[in-house]
Amino acid sequence: MAVRRSVDKVETRKIQKTGGSTYTVSLPKYWVTASKLKEGDPVAITIDNSGLLTVDPTLGSKKPTAKVEVFVEDDETPHHFLRKLIGLYITGYFEMVIWSKTRIQPEIRKAVRDFTRRVIGPQIVDESGVAITIQDVADHSHLDMRKILKRMHLMSRSMHADAMEALAEGNPELAGDVVTRDDEVDRLYWFMSKQQSMMVRDPVLARKMGVSLTEASCYLQAAKAMERIADHAARIAMRTQGLTGERVPEKLLAEMQAYGATVTSVLDRSIESLLKRDLQTANRVVDEAEQIRSSREPIIRMLMEQKGKHAVPLALMIESLERTALYSADIAEIAINLGCAEHE
């Protein structure tokens, strides 16, 4: 299969020899102007393992300076303000100055501290009665998006396994631990979202991280699906907590555990297909995810025969497992799209 790809603007320039051993190539005027360079300004030249030479007007000479002022409205609720801070973080701001015309209320300060605990990098560096300054101290170029995605997969997989174990054992403490871990998956997803925003603004960062913008976009889509998978693991755990005192019939429990194991297998292979660009495995995952939808029917029939209070929450758990399989299929489809985009 031949796939056409768009390419960046390409110009041909001749190498000129100046002096005994110096060779020069002129730079496009529009690039110099757009980069806000002038005669005598330094640029960084890097050469990668393939021999590609990159001229960078900012590499090694400037640090991120994206700054935003965040005004606290009179009717601002802590929950809404936290959402706002997360949105600005994902957008790519490295410094936030939060201010108010009057003293910042304790609940807003708590939301700010909650924000710094829930995301990677930002820390409070200055604080007064009417203003709080937050700076992002993380080095985003040193955290590989593929490794983050692998970490999200391992955490989400573990959450699903522990949620099912909590159900089998009637263990509300383990279920509560699963719910708590959902925050860590969110944290990694937000960090990857910020990485992608930064790479769109600065393609040099993508080269430093060893990924293309196309790869970064696909990895972020997969991370979003993984974040949803973790949400469903947390939902299973929360419903398990609500079953205190209700014993699930052994046959029904065995069927649910087998269903969960099948879903986990599909999840594992979806990530494998993406990271390895394995289109055959990806296609099998999509097909198996559809089969999983129909294979739940025997369990649903068993649930309809139950008279206890556990029938409804167990049915919702089955729905969460089904959604996990479908999100895994989404990841496999992303693998197919990425594999086709990179096909020569």
N, C-alpha and C positions, 0 to 999 in steps of 0.2 A: 504494500500500500504506500502510495506517495502522498505526502502531506506538505502543502505549501505553507510557509511561515513568513510573516512579515519581518523585516529587518530594520535596524536603525539606519539613519542616513549615513551613507558612505561616500567619501571623497578620495580621489587619487592625488597624491602629491609626490613630487620627485625629490629624491635625496640629493642634497647639495654638499659638496666638499668645500670646507673653508679652512685654509691652513694646511699643515702637513698631515694631521691625523684626526681632524674634527669633521663630523658629518652633521648636517642640520636638516630639519624638515619644518617648513613654515606652518603656523597654527591658523586655523580659520578665524577670520576677524569676528564673525558673529559669535563664536564660542568664547573668544577672549572677552568680548563685550558682555555677553550673558553671564560670564563667570566673574565680572567686575574686576578684571585684572588690568594692570598697566605695565609699561616697560620697567623692568627691574624687579618685578614681583617674583617670588619663588614658586615653583610648582613641584609636586612630588611625582617621580617616575618609578613605576613598579613593573616588574616582569614576572609573570607566573610560570608554572612548570611547562605550559604548552608553548611558551615563547611570546604570548600576548603582552604587548607593552601598553601600559595605561598612564595617561597624563592626568593627574588629579590636582585641581586648584585648591583643595581644602585638606587632603589627607595629611595628617601629622602636624598641621599648622593651626587648626581651629577645633574647638570643642563645641558640642551642641549648645545653642544659646536660646532655643525656643522658650519663650516666656509668656505667661498669660496672667492677667489679673482677674480674680474671681470675687465678685461682689456678693455679699450675703444679703439677700432680700429680707424684708421685714417679716414676710409670711413663709419663709423658707423652712421646710420640715427637714429634720436630720436625714431621713431616708432619701428624700429627693436630692438633698445636697450631696450625699454619698454617691448617688448615681451620677451626678454631674461631674464630680471629681474623677470617677472611673472613666467616664466618657472623654474627659480632657486628657487623662493619662494614655488611653488607647490612641487618641489622635496624635500623640507624639510629643507633648510638651514636657520639657525637662525641668522647668521651674514654674511654680504656681504661687502667686501672692494672693492670699485670701484676706479680704478686708471688709470692714463694716463702718458705717458712720458712727455707730455707738459701740459699746463693748460687745464682743462676740459672746453669744450665750453658751453656757456650759454644754448643752446638748449638741450644738454645732461643733464645738471643740472635740467632743467625744466622737462625732462622725468623722472628723479629720483624722483623729488618731486611729479610728477603726479602718479608715482608708489606707493609712501607712502600714497597718498590720496585714491587710488583705492583698496588697499588691507587692510586686518585686521592685525594689530600687528606691522609691521616694522616702525621704526622711525629713522630719521637721528640723530646720536649721536656724530659725529665728521666730520669736513669738512675743507679742505684746498684747495689750488689752484689746486693740482694735485690728490687729493684723497677725497673720501666721504665714511664714514662708516655707515652702516645701521644695526640696531639690531631689532629682533622681540621680543616685550615685552608682547605679548598675552599669556595667560595661556590656551593652547589648550584643556587640559583635562577637563576644566570646562564648555565647550560649547558642549552640547549633539548634535550629528549628527541628531537625530530625530527632535529636536527642530529647527535646522537649515533648515531641509527639510520642516517642517511645515511653517516656515517663508517664504521660497522661494515660496511655494504653495500660501500662502495668498497674497504675493506681485504680483505673476504672474497672479493670478485670478483677483486681483484688477486692474492690468494693462489692461487686456482684457476688463473688464467691462467699464473702463474709456475710452478706445479706441473706443468702440462702442457708448458710450455716446457722445464723441467728434464728431463722425460721424453724429449722429442724430441731434446734436445741431449746427453743423458747427463751433465748438469751437477749433481753432488752439492752443490756450494757454493750454487747457487741454491735447491736443494731444502732445504738446511739453513736458509737465510734464511726460507723460507716457514714452516718449523716454528717458528722464533723469533717470527715475527709473530703467531702464534696467541695468545701471552700478551697482546698489546695489545688484541685483540678481547675476551678474557676481562676485561681491565681495564675496558673501556667497559661491558660487560654488568653487572659488579658495581656500577659507579657508578650505572647506570640503576636497578638493583635497589634501591639505597639511596635514590635519589630517590623511587621509588614508595612505599617504606616511610615516608619522611618525609611525603609528601603524604597518606597515609592518616591519620597522626597529626595533621597540620596542613593542613586544606583551603586555608588562606590561601596556602600555598606553591604549591599548584596554580594558583591565580589569578595569582600573581606570575610563574609560568612560562608562563602562557597555555595551559594544557591542563586538561581536565576529568579527574576520577578515572577515568572510563570510558576516555578516550583513553590515559591513563597506563598503565592495565592492559593495553590492547591493544598499545601500543608495547612494553611489557616482554615480552609473549608473543612478539612479532615478533623482539625482540632475542635472546630465548632460542633461537629457530629459527636466527637469523643466527649465533649463537655455535656452534651445532651444525654449520652449514655451514662455518664456518672450521675446525672440528675435522676435517671430512672433507677439506678442502684440505690440512691438515697431514698427514693419513694418506696421501694420495696422494703427497705429497712424501717422507715417510719410506720408503714402499715404493719410490719412485724411487731413493733412496739405496742400497737393497739390490740394485739391478739393475746395479751396477758391473761392467762387462765384458760384460754381456748386451745385445746389439743387438736392438731390436724391429723385426720386419719392417715395411717401409715401408707396405704396404697396410693392415696392422693398425693401425699408428700413425696413418695418415690417418683411418681409421674412428673411432678413439678421439678424435682431435682434433675431428672433426665432431660427435661425440656430446657432447663437452665444451662446444663452442660453443653447441649447442642448449640445454644445461642452463643455461649462463650467460645466455642470452637470456630464459629463463623466470624466472631469479632477478631480473634487472633489472626485468622487468615486474611481478613480484610486489611489489617495493618501491614502484614507481610507482603501482600500484593502491591501495596502502595510504595513501600520502602524499597522493594526489589524490582519494581516496574514489571510485575508478573501478570500479564494480561489474561493468561489462561486461568490462573487461580482467582483473579478478580471476577471473571465471568462465572466461574463455579460458585463463588460466594453470592453473587446476585441471584443466581438460580436457586441456591439452597435457602436463601432468605425468603423467597417466595413460597417455597415448600414448607418452611417453618410456620407460616401463617395458617396453612391448612392443617398442620399436624397438631394444632392446639385443640381441635374440636373434641377429641376424647376426654381431655381434661375438663373442658367446659361442661360437657355432659355430666361428668362426675360431680362437678361443683353444683350443678342444678339440682342434684339429688340431696345435697347437704341441707340440714335444717338449722345448724348452728349459726351464730353471728359471724363466723369466719368466712362464709361463702363470698360475700361482696369484696372484702379486702383481698382475698386470695385471687379472685377474678381480676382485680385491678393489678395485682402482681404479675399475672400472666400477660396482661396488656403491656406492662412495662418491659417484660422480657421480649415480647413481640416487637415493640418499638426499638429495642436495642438491636435486634436482628436487622430491622429495616435501616437503622442508622449505619450499621455495619455495611449493608449493601450500598448505601450512599458513599461510604469511604471507598469501596471497591470500584464504584463508577468513577470516582475522582481519579483512582489509579489508572483506569482505562483512558480517561481524558488526558491525563498527564503523559501516559505512554504514547498516545497518538500524537500529541503536540511535539514530542521529542523525536518522533520517528523520522528518519532520514529517507 
